[in-house]
Amino acid sequence: MSSKLSYKELTLEILKQSDRPLSVNEIWQKALEQGLDKKLSSIGQTPIATLGARIYVDIKELQHNSLFIKASQKPTTFWLKEREN
């Protein structure tokens, strides 16, 4: 992995370490705890919103080829497609 991370790479890293689906807020909190936010290639004023948008866009645009799935609706959580079952 390169020294700078994209939001997608950050999400992938956090979910690989998790034993359950996580919300966008949980993904971001774990990223902060691990200092991964400092490795992002860019960070704006609303990183949680950006993170959520990147996950949703990835799922919508790549559909079956996305690495992520929406695991639950309320609360909305995301998981790795490879660990779906």
Secondary structure, 3 states (H helix, E strand, C coil): CCCCECHHHHHHHHHHHCCCCECHHHHHHHHHHHCHHHHECCCCCCHHHHHHHHHHHHHHHHHHHCCEEEEECCCCEEEEHHHCC
